[in-house]
Amino acid sequence: MTRRLPLSWKEWWYSALLIVVYIAIFHVWTTVSDYPVVAVSGVLVGVTLTALLIVTWRGGYFTTRVDIFAHALVIGDLVLEAVMIRNHANYDFYWCALAYAVVLAAYRGYRLRTTAPLDELAADGGR
């Protein structure tokens, strides 16, 4: 099934929010040198984004399991960076954010044009 390329905010809001939050939290971390603050804030943001990921999944936002995994990967990176990296004094995170945005947008745009939503796939056994 081929559909038009969706330009609806409804079909892109979580992906956009995820990238914006990713960039925003890293900007905060460039000004904070206290490791416990970075680690706790990263875990809290990760838990919040994961809860929102579950809500959007149940709401039929994602097109495939790969779409879900790609979004979860961004959240996982954010949490791991918060917990494992002590120095966030540079702006290299822009490259990661750009790569995530390109991959998410390319894959999601393609799947939105070529497949049924995940809830429709589940109804027919995932075929």
C-alpha positions in Angstrom: 0.0 0.0 0.0 1.4 3.4 -0.9 0.2 6.5 0.9 1.1 10.2 0.4 4.0 11.6 2.4 2.4 12.7 5.6 3.1 16.2 6.7 0.7 16.0 9.7 2.1 17.0 13.0 0.2 14.0 14.4 2.5 11.7 12.5 5.8 13.4 13.5 5.3 15.0 16.9 7.0 12.4 19.1 10.0 12.1 16.7 10.4 15.9 16.7 10.0 16.1 20.5 12.6 13.4 21.0 15.2 15.2 19.0 14.4 18.6 20.6 14.7 17.1 24.1 17.9 15.4 23.2 19.5 18.6 22.1 18.1 20.6 25.0 19.3 18.2 27.7 22.8 18.1 26.2 22.8 21.9 26.2 22.0 21.9 29.9 24.7 19.4 30.5 27.3 21.7 28.9 26.8 24.2 31.6 26.6 21.7 34.5 29.8 20.2 35.8 28.3 18.2 38.7 28.2 14.6 37.6 25.3 13.5 39.9 23.1 16.2 38.5 23.8 15.1 35.0 23.3 11.4 35.8 20.0 11.9 37.7 18.6 14.4 35.1 19.5 12.0 32.3 17.8 9.1 34.0 14.7 11.2 34.8 14.5 12.5 31.2 15.0 8.9 29.9 12.3 7.5 32.1 9.9 10.3 31.0 10.7 9.8 27.3 10.3 6.0 27.7 6.9 6.5 29.4 5.8 8.7 26.5 7.2 6.2 24.0 4.9 3.5 25.6 1.9 5.9 25.4 2.6 6.8 21.8 3.1 3.1 21.0 -0.2 2.2 22.4 -1.8 5.1 20.6 -0.6 3.7 17.2 2.1 6.3 16.5 4.8 3.8 15.3 4.8 2.2 11.9 6.9 -0.9 12.7 8.9 -2.5 15.5 12.0 -1.0 13.9 10.5 2.4 14.2 9.9 1.8 17.9 13.5 0.5 18.3 15.0 3.5 16.5 13.2 5.9 18.9 14.2 3.8 21.9 17.8 3.8 20.7 17.9 7.6 21.0 16.5 7.4 24.5 19.1 4.7 25.4 21.9 6.8 24.1 20.8 9.8 26.2 20.7 7.7 29.4 24.0 6.1 28.7 25.7 9.4 27.9 24.3 10.8 31.2 25.6 7.9 33.3 28.8 7.0 31.6 30.3 10.3 30.3 31.5 12.7 32.9 32.4 15.7 30.7 29.8 17.3 28.5 31.7 20.5 27.8 31.7 20.2 24.0 29.0 20.4 21.3 29.7 17.1 19.5 26.2 16.0 20.5 24.9 18.0 17.5 26.4 15.4 15.2 24.6 12.6 17.0 21.4 14.5 17.0 21.7 15.2 13.3 22.4 11.5 12.6 19.4 10.4 14.7 17.2 12.9 13.0 18.2 11.8 9.5 17.8 8.1 10.3 14.5 8.6 12.1 13.1 10.9 9.4 14.2 8.8 6.5 13.0 5.5 7.9 9.8 6.9 9.3 8.9 8.9 6.2 9.5 5.8 4.0 7.4 3.5 6.2 4.6 6.0 6.6 4.4 6.1 2.8 4.6 2.4 2.2 3.0 0.5 5.1 -0.1 0.4 7.2 0.2 1.5 10.9 1.5 -1.0 13.4 -2.0 -1.6 14.9 -3.3 -2.6 11.4 -0.3 -4.9 11.0 -1.0 -6.5 14.4 -4.6 -7.1 13.4 -3.6 -9.3 10.4 -0.8 -11.2 12.2 2.1 -8.9 11.3 2.1 -9.6 7.6 
